[in-house]
Amino acid sequence: MHIVLIEPEIPGNTGNIARLCAATGIELHLVKPLGFSTDDKYLKRAGLDYWHLVKVHYHENFDEVLAMYHGHNFYYLSTKAPRAHTEVHYTEDDMLVFGKESAGIPEKILDANWESCVRIPMIAEARSLNLSNAVAIVAYEAMRQMDFANLAENGPGLRMWKQA
């Protein structure tokens, strides 16, 4: 599975998403321009010591992502979308696309891919969710549908935890 962030602006959000990717084996794609330096201390702090577990790809633009991953299913997350993210049947090679915090996915991309646009249900008065929260909600729904393949579903137990 792949998470694509189009022009992310807030380093802490991207760091949180990178940590999610590290913990789940999801590949992270960052589409330029980025609203921060990848050396940003907030980005690094949010990912803590997980960065070595994250496979990060940098792309000059979204068209580059489309060309490189032609044939993959792309799902575009937007508050404007007509159906819920839970109505999709996800597979391990899917691309989950999210827009920047201040504006979301550009409308021309949404228009061109309307049948693949989905949203996270929420009350009508709410404008949107935090980007890193939205990514986590959709990523874990996709992984749940795939029976959490390659993820440990059980912890070591309380006894093992107390010994550590």
KOLGUGU-377612 format. One record per residue: residue in one letter; chain; x, y, z of N, C-alpha, C in turn. Coordinates in nm, 3 decimals. Layout:
R  residuo  cadena  n.u  n.v  n.w  ca.u  ca.v  ca.w  c.u  c.v  c.w
R  a  A  X  Y  Z  X  Y  Z  X  Y  Z
...
This chain:
R  residuo  cadena  n.u  n.v  n.w  ca.u  ca.v  ca.w  c.u  c.v  c.w
R  m  A  0.084  -0.117  0.000  0.000  0.000  0.000  0.089  0.123  0.000
R  h  A  0.033  0.231  -0.054  0.108  0.355  -0.069  0.024  0.472  -0.021
R  i  A  0.087  0.564  0.049  0.023  0.690  0.086  0.094  0.800  0.009
R  v  A  0.016  0.882  -0.060  0.069  0.992  -0.140  0.021  1.122  -0.078
R  l  A  0.115  1.210  -0.045  0.082  1.342  0.008  0.119  1.445  -0.097
R  i  A  0.019  1.514  -0.149  0.044  1.618  -0.249  0.073  1.748  -0.178
R  e  A  0.195  1.796  -0.191  0.239  1.924  -0.137  0.207  1.944  0.012
R  p  A  0.248  1.850  0.097  0.220  1.868  0.240  0.287  1.994  0.294
R  e  A  0.222  2.058  0.391  0.269  2.187  0.442  0.321  2.184  0.585
R  i  A  0.272  2.093  0.666  0.302  2.095  0.809  0.394  1.979  0.845
R  p  A  0.516  2.008  0.889  0.612  1.901  0.915  0.565  1.799  1.018
R  g  A  0.497  1.843  1.122  0.450  1.750  1.224  0.351  1.648  1.169
R  n  A  0.263  1.691  1.080  0.169  1.597  1.017  0.243  1.494  0.934
R  t  A  0.337  1.540  0.853  0.412  1.447  0.769  0.495  1.352  0.854
R  g  A  0.551  1.401  0.963  0.626  1.314  1.054  0.537  1.208  1.117
R  n  A  0.416  1.247  1.158  0.321  1.149  1.213  0.283  1.044  1.109
R  i  A  0.263  1.088  0.987  0.228  0.996  0.879  0.345  0.903  0.849
R  a  A  0.465  0.955  0.852  0.583  0.871  0.831  0.593  0.764  0.940
R  r  A  0.561  0.801  1.062  0.563  0.703  1.172  0.457  0.595  1.150
R  l  A  0.339  0.634  1.104  0.235  0.537  1.069  0.285  0.443  0.960
R  c  A  0.349  0.499  0.858  0.403  0.416  0.749  0.509  0.320  0.802
R  a  A  0.593  0.366  0.892  0.695  0.279  0.949  0.634  0.163  1.025
R  a  A  0.529  0.191  1.099  0.466  0.088  1.183  0.382  -0.011  1.103
R  t  A  0.348  0.024  0.980  0.258  -0.059  0.900  0.320  -0.114  0.772
R  g  A  0.438  -0.066  0.736  0.500  -0.111  0.612  0.444  -0.044  0.488
R  i  A  0.369  0.063  0.506  0.314  0.138  0.393  0.422  0.231  0.339
R  e  A  0.432  0.241  0.206  0.530  0.331  0.144  0.473  0.472  0.139
R  l  A  0.559  0.571  0.162  0.519  0.711  0.166  0.573  0.784  0.044
R  h  A  0.486  0.859  -0.024  0.522  0.937  -0.141  0.496  1.084  -0.110
R  l  A  0.598  1.168  -0.122  0.586  1.311  -0.099  0.600  1.383  -0.232
R  v  A  0.495  1.457  -0.269  0.493  1.529  -0.395  0.529  1.675  -0.369
R  k  A  0.631  1.723  -0.439  0.680  1.860  -0.423  0.585  1.959  -0.491
R  p  A  0.591  2.087  -0.446  0.681  2.140  -0.344  0.632  2.107  -0.202
R  l  A  0.728  2.080  -0.115  0.698  2.055  0.025  0.696  2.188  0.098
R  g  A  0.613  2.201  0.198  0.605  2.325  0.274  0.706  2.333  0.387
R  f  A  0.809  2.250  0.382  0.910  2.243  0.489  1.032  2.172  0.433
R  s  A  1.139  2.178  0.507  1.260  2.104  0.473  1.251  1.965  0.534
R  t  A  1.301  1.866  0.466  1.300  1.731  0.523  1.400  1.719  0.638
R  d  A  1.478  1.822  0.662  1.566  1.827  0.778  1.498  1.892  0.898
R  d  A  1.374  1.934  0.883  1.300  2.005  0.987  1.297  1.925  1.117
R  k  A  1.325  1.991  1.228  1.331  1.922  1.357  1.193  1.869  1.398
R  y  A  1.085  1.937  1.360  0.951  1.890  1.396  0.913  1.765  1.317
R  l  A  0.956  1.761  1.192  0.933  1.643  1.109  1.005  1.524  1.170
R  k  A  1.131  1.542  1.203  1.210  1.433  1.259  1.157  1.390  1.396
R  r  A  1.119  1.486  1.479  1.068  1.453  1.613  0.938  1.374  1.604
R  a  A  0.850  1.412  1.511  0.722  1.341  1.498  0.743  1.196  1.455
R  g  A  0.847  1.171  1.375  0.877  1.034  1.332  0.961  0.959  1.433
R  l  A  1.011  1.030  1.534  1.098  0.975  1.637  1.209  0.890  1.576
R  d  A  1.228  0.772  1.625  1.339  0.689  1.575  1.291  0.586  1.473
R  y  A  1.181  0.615  1.403  1.124  0.521  1.307  1.168  0.546  1.163
R  w  A  1.243  0.651  1.137  1.271  0.689  0.999  1.341  0.579  0.919
R  h  A  1.421  0.499  0.984  1.491  0.392  0.911  1.395  0.283  0.863
R  l  A  1.272  0.282  0.915  1.172  0.183  0.876  1.080  0.232  0.763
R  v  A  1.095  0.357  0.722  1.004  0.416  0.624  1.068  0.418  0.486
R  k  A  0.994  0.369  0.387  1.037  0.381  0.248  0.970  0.506  0.191
R  v  A  1.050  0.613  0.173  0.998  0.742  0.128  1.041  0.764  -0.017
R  h  A  0.945  0.808  -0.097  0.970  0.844  -0.237  0.939  0.993  -0.252
R  y  A  1.026  1.064  -0.322  1.003  1.206  -0.350  0.970  1.221  -0.498
R  h  A  0.869  1.301  -0.527  0.825  1.321  -0.665  0.819  1.471  -0.694
R  e  A  0.859  1.507  -0.815  0.858  1.648  -0.856  0.716  1.701  -0.874
R  n  A  0.624  1.614  -0.914  0.485  1.654  -0.934  0.397  1.529  -0.932
R  f  A  0.265  1.550  -0.930  0.175  1.437  -0.920  0.170  1.355  -1.049
R  d  A  0.190  1.419  -1.163  0.194  1.345  -1.290  0.303  1.239  -1.288
R  e  A  0.413  1.266  -1.221  0.521  1.168  -1.208  0.473  1.044  -1.131
R  v  A  0.395  1.065  -1.027  0.339  0.952  -0.950  0.247  0.870  -1.040
R  l  A  0.159  0.937  -1.113  0.066  0.867  -1.202  0.141  0.784  -1.305
R  a  A  0.246  0.838  -1.362  0.324  0.765  -1.464  0.397  0.645  -1.403
R  m  A  0.456  0.663  -1.287  0.533  0.556  -1.223  0.446  0.442  -1.173
R  y  A  0.322  0.473  -1.136  0.235  0.372  -1.076  0.110  0.347  -1.162
R  h  A  0.129  0.360  -1.292  0.022  0.331  -1.388  -0.026  0.188  -1.365
R  g  A  -0.156  0.169  -1.362  -0.211  0.036  -1.338  -0.251  0.011  -1.194
R  h  A  -0.206  0.094  -1.103  -0.247  0.083  -0.962  -0.382  0.152  -0.945
R  n  A  -0.457  0.111  -0.844  -0.579  0.182  -0.808  -0.541  0.305  -0.727
R  f  A  -0.595  0.419  -0.765  -0.575  0.544  -0.691  -0.707  0.582  -0.626
R  y  A  -0.702  0.615  -0.497  -0.819  0.666  -0.426  -0.784  0.803  -0.371
R  y  A  -0.870  0.899  -0.402  -0.846  1.039  -0.370  -0.936  1.077  -0.253
R  l  A  -0.876  1.117  -0.142  -0.950  1.151  -0.022  -0.984  1.298  -0.022
R  s  A  -1.114  1.327  -0.015  -1.158  1.465  -0.018  -1.289  1.478  0.057
R  t  A  -1.306  1.590  0.128  -1.432  1.616  0.196  -1.545  1.639  0.095
R  k  A  -1.511  1.664  -0.031  -1.611  1.688  -0.135  -1.662  1.559  -0.199
R  a  A  -1.599  1.447  -0.171  -1.629  1.320  -0.239  -1.770  1.270  -0.208
R  p  A  -1.827  1.193  -0.301  -1.965  1.148  -0.287  -1.987  1.022  -0.203
R  r  A  -1.880  0.943  -0.178  -1.901  0.818  -0.104  -1.796  0.801  0.005
R  a  A  -1.829  0.714  0.099  -1.743  0.692  0.215  -1.622  0.605  0.181
R  h  A  -1.514  0.626  0.254  -1.391  0.547  0.234  -1.414  0.399  0.264
R  t  A  -1.515  0.366  0.338  -1.545  0.227  0.372  -1.618  0.153  0.260
R  e  A  -1.658  0.223  0.156  -1.728  0.161  0.043  -1.632  0.106  -0.062
R  v  A  -1.505  0.121  -0.040  -1.401  0.076  -0.133  -1.348  -0.059  -0.087
R  h  A  -1.315  -0.146  -0.182  -1.246  -0.271  -0.151  -1.097  -0.247  -0.182
R  y  A  -1.015  -0.230  -0.079  -0.874  -0.197  -0.095  -0.790  -0.321  -0.121
R  t  A  -0.679  -0.301  -0.194  -0.582  -0.407  -0.217  -0.443  -0.356  -0.180
R  e  A  -0.347  -0.447  -0.171  -0.214  -0.412  -0.119  -0.135  -0.313  -0.205
R  d  A  -0.170  -0.296  -0.332  -0.096  -0.204  -0.418  -0.164  -0.069  -0.439
R  d  A  -0.271  -0.043  -0.364  -0.347  0.080  -0.383  -0.268  0.204  -0.341
R  m  A  -0.304  0.315  -0.404  -0.245  0.445  -0.376  -0.351  0.531  -0.309
R  l  A  -0.328  0.569  -0.184  -0.420  0.655  -0.110  -0.366  0.797  -0.118
R  v  A  -0.438  0.885  -0.184  -0.389  1.020  -0.216  -0.458  1.123  -0.128
R  f  A  -0.377  1.209  -0.066  -0.424  1.315  0.021  -0.364  1.448  -0.024
R  g  A  -0.440  1.555  -0.009  -0.392  1.687  -0.047  -0.330  1.762  0.068
R  k  A  -0.283  1.882  0.037  -0.219  1.963  0.140  -0.321  2.014  0.240
R  e  A  -0.272  2.046  0.359  -0.357  2.082  0.471  -0.448  2.201  0.443
R  s  A  -0.399  2.302  0.374  -0.477  2.425  0.356  -0.579  2.419  0.243
R  a  A  -0.563  2.326  0.149  -0.652  2.329  0.032  -0.699  2.192  -0.016
R  g  A  -0.643  2.085  0.036  -0.681  1.952  -0.011  -0.622  1.920  -0.147
R  i  A  -0.679  1.823  -0.215  -0.634  1.783  -0.348  -0.684  1.886  -0.448
R  p  A  -0.601  1.929  -0.542  -0.646  2.026  -0.643  -0.772  1.977  -0.716
R  e  A  -0.864  2.071  -0.742  -0.993  2.035  -0.803  -0.978  1.970  -0.940
R  k  A  -0.876  2.007  -1.017  -0.862  1.945  -1.149  -0.830  1.795  -1.136
R  i  A  -0.759  1.757  -1.031  -0.731  1.614  -1.006  -0.859  1.544  -0.961
R  l  A  -0.935  1.609  -0.873  -1.062  1.550  -0.829  -1.158  1.534  -0.946
R  d  A  -1.171  1.637  -1.028  -1.261  1.631  -1.145  -1.225  1.517  -1.238
R  a  A  -1.097  1.497  -1.262  -1.051  1.394  -1.355  -1.066  1.252  -1.299
R  n  A  -1.087  1.241  -1.167  -1.090  1.110  -1.102  -1.209  1.095  -1.008
R  w  A  -1.318  1.160  -1.039  -1.432  1.168  -0.948  -1.482  1.032  -0.901
R  e  A  -1.479  0.933  -0.990  -1.529  0.800  -0.953  -1.441  0.731  -0.850
R  s  A  -1.320  0.782  -0.830  -1.227  0.724  -0.733  -1.209  0.812  -0.609
R  c  A  -1.295  0.911  -0.593  -1.288  1.001  -0.478  -1.374  0.947  -0.364
R  v  A  -1.318  0.948  -0.245  -1.390  0.902  -0.126  -1.367  0.999  -0.011
R  r  A  -1.454  0.989  0.089  -1.444  1.079  0.204  -1.462  1.003  0.334
R  i  A  -1.416  1.064  0.440  -1.439  1.012  0.575  -1.567  1.079  0.626
R  p  A  -1.669  1.003  0.662  -1.793  1.065  0.709  -1.771  1.148  0.836
R  m  A  -1.838  1.263  0.839  -1.836  1.350  0.957  -1.956  1.443  0.950
R  i  A  -1.982  1.517  1.055  -2.098  1.606  1.056  -2.081  1.716  0.950
R  a  A  -2.192  1.766  0.900  -2.190  1.864  0.792  -2.118  1.993  0.831
R  e  A  -2.125  2.029  0.958  -2.064  2.157  1.001  -1.912  2.151  1.013
R  a  A  -1.855  2.033  1.014  -1.709  2.020  1.026  -1.644  2.040  0.889
R  r  A  -1.541  2.120  0.884  -1.473  2.148  0.757  -1.385  2.031  0.715
R  s  A  -1.306  1.978  0.808  -1.216  1.869  0.774  -1.152  1.812  0.900
R  l  A  -1.080  1.702  0.884  -1.001  1.642  0.991  -0.855  1.681  0.974
R  n  A  -0.778  1.665  1.078  -0.633  1.681  1.067  -0.580  1.578  0.968
R  l  A  -0.485  1.618  0.884  -0.433  1.531  0.779  -0.379  1.399  0.833
R  s  A  -0.299  1.403  0.937  -0.241  1.277  0.986  -0.349  1.187  1.045
R  n  A  -0.452  1.244  1.106  -0.564  1.162  1.155  -0.640  1.099  1.039
R  a  A  -0.665  1.176  0.934  -0.737  1.124  0.818  -0.660  1.009  0.752
R  v  A  -0.530  1.026  0.737  -0.448  0.920  0.678  -0.457  0.793  0.762
R  a  A  -0.449  0.807  0.893  -0.454  0.690  0.981  -0.589  0.619  0.971
R  i  A  -0.697  0.694  0.968  -0.830  0.634  0.958  -0.842  0.550  0.832
R  v  A  -0.804  0.605  0.719  -0.820  0.535  0.591  -0.721  0.420  0.580
R  a  A  -0.598  0.442  0.621  -0.497  0.336  0.612  -0.537  0.214  0.695
R  y  A  -0.585  0.238  0.816  -0.624  0.124  0.899  -0.751  0.056  0.851
R  e  A  -0.841  0.129  0.789  -0.958  0.064  0.727  -0.912  -0.027  0.614
R  a  A  -0.820  0.022  0.531  -0.768  -0.060  0.421  -0.697  -0.184  0.475
R  m  A  -0.616  -0.168  0.578  -0.545  -0.283  0.635  -0.641  -0.380  0.702
R  r  A  -0.746  -0.329  0.766  -0.846  -0.416  0.827  -0.911  -0.504  0.721
R  q  A  -0.943  -0.442  0.606  -1.005  -0.518  0.498  -0.913  -0.629  0.446
R  m  A  -0.783  -0.609  0.459  -0.685  -0.709  0.414  -0.638  -0.796  0.530
R  d  A  -0.716  -0.801  0.637  -0.687  -0.882  0.755  -0.552  -0.850  0.819
R  f  A  -0.513  -0.724  0.813  -0.387  -0.678  0.875  -0.268  -0.764  0.830
R  a  A  -0.263  -0.795  0.703  -0.154  -0.877  0.648  -0.018  -0.820  0.687
R  n  A  0.068  -0.906  0.733  0.206  -0.874  0.772  0.219  -0.788  0.898
R  l  A  0.108  -0.769  0.970  0.115  -0.692  1.094  0.088  -0.784  1.213
R  a  A  0.154  -0.756  1.322  0.131  -0.834  1.444  0.000  -0.788  1.506
R  e  A  -0.094  -0.880  1.519  -0.224  -0.845  1.576  -0.225  -0.859  1.727
R  n  A  -0.132  -0.934  1.783  -0.128  -0.956  1.927  0.004  -0.904  1.984
R  g  A  -0.007  -0.840  2.100  0.113  -0.795  2.169  0.176  -0.910  2.246
R  p  A  0.289  -0.887  2.308  0.359  -0.994  2.380  0.289  -1.035  2.510
R  g  A  0.188  -0.960  2.550  0.119  -0.993  2.676  0.175  -0.911  2.790
R  l  A  0.099  -0.897  2.894  0.137  -0.815  3.009  0.260  -0.868  3.079
R  r  A  0.271  -0.998  3.093  0.387  -1.056  3.162  0.517  -1.021  3.089
R  m  A  0.519  -1.034  2.957  0.639  -1.003  2.880  0.669  -0.852  2.887
R  w  A  0.565  -0.772  2.887  0.582  -0.628  2.891  0.645  -0.585  3.023
R  k  A  0.602  -0.642  3.132  0.656  -0.606  3.264  0.802  -0.647  3.278
R  q  A  0.845  -0.752  3.207  0.984  -0.795  3.214  1.077  -0.705  3.135
R  a  A  1.026  -0.634  3.040  1.109  -0.552  2.951  1.164  -0.429  3.019
